[in-house]
Amino acid sequence: MKRQSGGRPAKIEILANTSFEETRIAILEDDRLSELLWERRGTLNIVGNIYKAVVENVLPGISSAFVNIGYEKNAYLYISDVLGGDREPIDRLLKKGQEIMVQVVKDAIGTKGMKVTMDVTLPGRYLVLTPFQKFVGISKNIEEGDKRKRLTDIMARLAASHLADMGCIVRTEAEDAAEDELEKEVKYLNRQWDSVRKRFESSRPPSLLHNDMDLVLQVARDILSEDVDIYLLDKREDYEKVVEFVGKISPEMKERVRLYNAKTPVFTAFGVEQEIEKIRKIKLELPNGGTIIIQEAESLCAIDVNTGKFTGSKSQEETVTQTNIEAAAEVAHQLRLRNIGGIIVIDFIDMKKASNRHRVVEALARAVKRDRAKIRILPITRLGLVEMTRERKRESTVSLLTEECPECRGSGRVLSSESMRIKMQREICNLTLGRPGGNLRVVLHPMLAEALKQKQEAIERNIHRAMKIQSDPQLTWEDYRIILE
């Protein structure tokens, strides 16, 4: 059960909005948007797919190989994801032209190609089948000793009768599942694996062997549980598909799947659309007046914490610590909401006491427990820096929604009005060779035109000419025209 820091269960709602071009799924916790999942028709969504691939290149220098799975860009296979030998160099395990089975574990992000593994898995609602492993494990989120022992005993029986030399992982959702439900799923996953193996033996590479479920079904399989109050879908076709699927795997969950058919769009009715608009904001205010600034790069995200307007009522150390603890909770929320992954560096405000630094890291660790992604947090430094990593399977939400600004060239900044004024003055002097007399006209962005008008007298003295300033809303900030008359 998802719980707030005080122990109260969180109210969880799942909203699905499907249009011609995309499916968007919002997860709300206590009426606050916590996670967004996206699937676009024109974009490859192949995480979880299994392929028969051909090895194109083996690179011992970086212990990696590149394999062709049928797309323009080859997929990346690291040695730790290769089966067949411990501590062997990769060029002994793989050869160019070799045919192998791989599964996509990470989408292409930025300039990096998709990442694949040979350690294929098949997920179900209660279990994850691991055909190339023999170990049977139980989710660490199932903490009660009696429940772990019950599941261990059940899985020992099922492994002996159904798994042969394969392994599986018992998911958190199986905590209260009956033995017959688990046996039914083991058989289902076995049938899936048999189908994958047969396709591998009969197909020519590169070819698709197994296509993972679409987004609305993945959510029903992976997220819909006793913790979820409602799964609301606004497309009848999706609703019927989810109801049929849930009816097979968890009939008791069917009543939580509902069709939304009101006139107001579902994301608008629940305030999600408004929250999506805020995702691009770099600077976010904390409830007590502090701020955090989030700046994403391709493989690293830097987050800066500031006290802002918050002055507190106690000592400076306590004020800073309170701000940092509040920021830790908001950072965890934003990482999940924006799907920011890779290396993350958080610059908390400096704290003198080691005990306070420890409090902040503990607050961050508590806050990220709701996140389904794998997270590792390193100890805070004396300078208040925290380094952490967050598993990333798909590009961040901001990367999905935006592209590089042609005006600022992706830097997020343009020349200031003062820099533009000096630049234009210099260009005018070069054009007129510094000779006085005559008129000229400059055409530029409306906001820049207003800024120049305030300094028109000074500009005219510097260029020794009368100048007419004209605005053109079609021009970008750094674009302008100088016309000699």
Salt bridges, closest charged atoms under 4 A:
GLU13 OE2 - LYS11 NZ 3.68
GLU22 OE2 - ARG24 NE 3.75
GLU22 OE1 - ARG40 NE 2.88
GLU29 OE2 - ARG336 NH2 2.90
GLU29 OE1 - ARG370 NH1 2.40
ASP30 OD2 - ARG8 NH2 3.70
ASP31 OD1 - LYS11 NZ 3.14
GLU35 OE1 - ARG336 NE 3.07
GLU35 OE2 - ARG372 NH2 2.50
ASP81 OD2 - LYS115 NZ 2.84
GLU88 OE1 - ARG92 NH1 3.77
GLU99 OE1 - LYS52 NZ 3.54
ASP107 OD2 - ARG394 NE 3.88
GLU144 OE2 - LYS147 NZ 3.99
ASP153 OD2 - LYS149 NZ 3.05
GLU173 OE1 - ARG171 NE 3.95
GLU175 OE2 - LYS147 NZ 3.70
ASP176 OD1 - LYS147 NZ 3.25
GLU179 OE1 - ARG157 NH2 2.85
GLU183 OE2 - HIS162 NE2 2.99
ASP194 OD1 - ARG197 NH2 2.86
ASP212 OD1 - ARG221 NH1 3.25
ASP214 OD2 - LYS241 NZ 2.47
ASP222 OD1 - ARG171 NH1 2.99
ASP222 OD1 - ARG221 NE 2.83
GLU226 OE1 - ARG256 NH2 3.01
GLU237 OE1 - LYS235 NZ 3.94
ASP238 OD1 - LYS241 NZ 3.68
GLU240 OE2 - ARG236 NH1 3.88
GLU244 OE2 - LYS248 NZ 3.77
GLU273 OE2 - ARG24 NH1 2.79
GLU275 OE2 - LYS278 NZ 3.25
GLU318 OE2 - ARG359 NH2 3.87
GLU330 OE1 - ARG32 NH2 2.85
GLU362 OE2 - HIS358 NE2 3.21
ASP371 OD2 - ARG390 NE 2.79
GLU418 OE2 - ARG421 NH2 2.69
GLU418 OE1 - LYS455 NZ 3.18
GLU450 OE2 - LYS453 NZ 3.73
ASP472 OD2 - ARG481 NH2 3.75
GLU485 OE2 - ARG441 NE 2.91
